[in-house]
Amino acid sequence: MPHSRREGKPWLIEKIVALNPASILDVGVGAGTYWNLLHDKIDATWTGVEIFAPYVETYGLTEKYDRLIVGDFLTESLEPHDVVILGDVLEHVARDQAQMMWDKARSLGTVFLVLPLDHFEQGEVNGNPHETHLHHWAADEVRNLGGITDEWIGPRKGCFQA
């Protein structure tokens, strides 16, 4: 969904604020959840990548992000950022694509990953086929992506740093 549960967000906010990044890359911005949570806590330049063009107008994304790219994260040429947020994104792609996204994100900066760790079926939402959950993750499987340095595990969601 373009929005996500509050679970794990305080941990994520604390970790990112402590890093005091100058630049943030938000992948799969949806409604701009992470910008909404953090923009008034840190002075950073925000770049957003959103695959579903209708969300740009629906959620006023051009007013939030300093740079907004409508396209596929895997095919876009992107510069490094201090922080890369993969917020509720990897469950929407096949497992092999998730590994590619993870590897690319890690090559661009310190990564924060948030995703459901329960079996949460979801299909198309608001006419967006990209909202369909294609893979259901367990914490150990996320750790196997490589490079995890810290984590927070809740009853339904997990937050990971690499």
C-alpha positions as CSV (number, residue, x, y, z in Angstrom):
1,M,0.0,0.0,0.0
2,P,1.2,3.6,-0.4
3,H,1.1,3.8,3.4
4,S,2.6,1.5,5.9
5,R,2.2,0.4,9.5
6,R,3.8,2.5,12.3
7,E,5.6,-0.6,13.6
8,G,9.3,-0.1,13.7
9,K,9.2,3.5,12.6
10,P,10.6,5.0,15.9
11,W,13.7,2.7,15.6
12,L,14.2,3.8,12.0
13,I,13.8,7.5,12.8
14,E,16.2,7.3,15.6
15,K,18.9,5.5,13.5
16,I,18.6,7.9,10.5
17,V,18.5,11.0,12.7
18,A,21.7,9.8,14.5
19,L,23.4,9.5,11.1
20,N,22.4,13.1,10.2
21,P,22.6,12.4,6.5
22,A,23.0,15.2,3.9
23,S,21.2,13.2,1.2
24,I,18.5,10.5,1.3
25,L,17.3,8.3,-1.5
26,D,13.8,7.0,-0.8
27,V,12.9,4.0,-3.1
28,G,9.2,3.3,-3.7
29,V,8.0,6.4,-2.0
30,G,4.2,5.7,-2.2
31,A,2.6,8.5,-0.2
32,G,5.9,9.8,1.0
33,T,5.8,8.1,4.3
34,Y,9.5,8.4,5.2
35,W,9.7,12.0,4.0
36,N,6.7,12.7,6.2
37,L,8.4,11.1,9.2
38,L,11.9,12.6,8.8
39,H,11.9,15.9,6.7
40,D,11.5,18.1,9.8
41,K,14.1,16.2,11.8
42,I,17.1,16.4,9.5
43,D,18.3,18.9,6.9
44,A,18.8,16.6,3.9
45,T,18.3,16.6,0.2
46,W,15.7,14.1,-0.7
47,T,15.5,12.0,-3.9
48,G,12.5,9.8,-4.4
49,V,12.0,6.9,-6.9
50,E,8.4,5.9,-7.5
51,I,7.3,3.4,-10.2
52,F,3.6,4.3,-10.2
53,A,3.1,7.7,-11.9
54,P,-0.4,8.4,-10.5
55,Y,1.0,8.6,-7.0
56,V,2.9,11.7,-7.9
57,E,-0.2,13.8,-8.1
58,T,-2.3,11.9,-5.6
59,Y,0.2,12.4,-2.8
60,G,1.8,15.7,-3.9
61,L,5.2,14.1,-4.2
62,T,6.8,16.9,-6.3
63,E,6.2,19.2,-3.3
64,K,8.0,16.9,-1.0
65,Y,11.0,15.6,-2.8
66,D,13.9,17.8,-4.1
67,R,14.2,15.3,-7.0
68,L,11.6,12.8,-8.0
69,I,12.2,10.0,-10.5
70,V,9.2,8.2,-11.9
71,G,10.6,4.9,-13.0
72,D,12.1,1.5,-12.0
73,F,14.8,1.7,-9.3
74,L,16.7,-1.2,-11.0
75,T,17.0,0.6,-14.4
76,E,17.6,4.1,-13.2
77,S,21.1,5.5,-13.1
78,L,21.5,6.9,-9.5
79,E,24.3,8.7,-7.7
80,P,25.3,7.6,-4.1
81,H,23.4,9.0,-1.2
82,D,24.2,9.0,2.5
83,V,21.1,7.0,3.3
84,V,18.9,4.7,1.0
85,I,15.5,3.8,2.3
86,L,13.8,0.6,1.0
87,G,10.5,1.1,2.8
88,D,8.0,-1.6,2.2
89,V,9.4,-2.3,-1.3
90,L,11.0,-5.8,-1.4
91,E,7.8,-7.7,-0.7
92,H,6.5,-6.3,-4.0
93,V,9.1,-7.9,-6.2
94,A,10.2,-11.5,-7.0
95,R,13.0,-12.8,-4.7
96,D,15.7,-12.6,-7.4
97,Q,14.8,-8.9,-8.1
98,A,14.8,-8.2,-4.4
99,Q,18.5,-9.3,-4.2
100,M,19.3,-7.1,-7.2
101,M,17.6,-4.1,-5.5
102,W,19.3,-4.8,-2.2
103,D,22.7,-5.0,-3.9
104,K,22.2,-1.8,-5.8
105,A,20.9,0.0,-2.7
106,R,24.0,-1.1,-0.8
107,S,26.2,0.2,-3.5
108,L,24.6,3.7,-3.2
109,G,24.7,4.2,0.6
110,T,23.7,3.1,4.1
111,V,20.5,1.1,3.6
112,F,17.4,1.0,5.8
113,L,15.0,-1.7,4.9
114,V,11.5,-2.0,6.3
115,L,9.1,-4.9,5.3
116,P,6.5,-7.2,6.7
117,L,7.7,-10.4,8.2
118,D,4.4,-12.1,8.2
119,H,2.5,-13.8,5.4
120,F,0.5,-10.7,4.3
121,E,-1.4,-11.3,1.1
122,Q,-2.0,-8.2,-1.0
123,G,-3.0,-7.6,-4.5
124,E,-3.4,-4.5,-6.6
125,V,-4.3,-1.4,-4.6
126,N,-5.7,1.8,-6.0
127,G,-5.2,0.5,-9.6
128,N,-1.5,-0.1,-8.9
129,P,-0.4,-3.6,-9.9
130,H,3.0,-2.9,-8.2
131,E,1.3,-3.1,-4.8
132,T,0.9,-6.9,-5.1
133,H,3.0,-8.9,-2.7
134,L,5.2,-11.3,-4.7
135,H,7.4,-12.6,-1.9
136,H,6.8,-13.2,1.8
137,W,9.9,-12.6,3.9
138,A,11.2,-14.1,7.2
139,A,13.9,-12.4,9.2
140,D,16.5,-15.0,8.5
141,E,15.9,-14.7,4.8
142,V,16.4,-10.9,5.0
143,R,19.7,-11.5,6.9
144,N,20.8,-13.7,4.0
145,L,20.6,-10.8,1.6
146,G,24.0,-9.8,3.1
147,G,25.6,-6.9,5.0
148,I,23.0,-6.5,7.8
149,T,24.6,-4.5,10.6
150,D,21.6,-3.8,12.8
151,E,17.9,-4.7,13.0
152,W,14.7,-4.3,14.9
153,I,12.1,-7.1,14.7
154,G,8.5,-6.6,15.7
155,P,5.5,-8.8,15.7
156,R,4.7,-8.1,12.1
157,K,7.5,-6.0,10.6
158,G,11.2,-5.9,10.5
159,C,13.7,-3.0,10.1
160,F,17.2,-3.7,9.0
161,Q,20.3,-1.6,8.4
162,A,23.2,-2.3,6.2
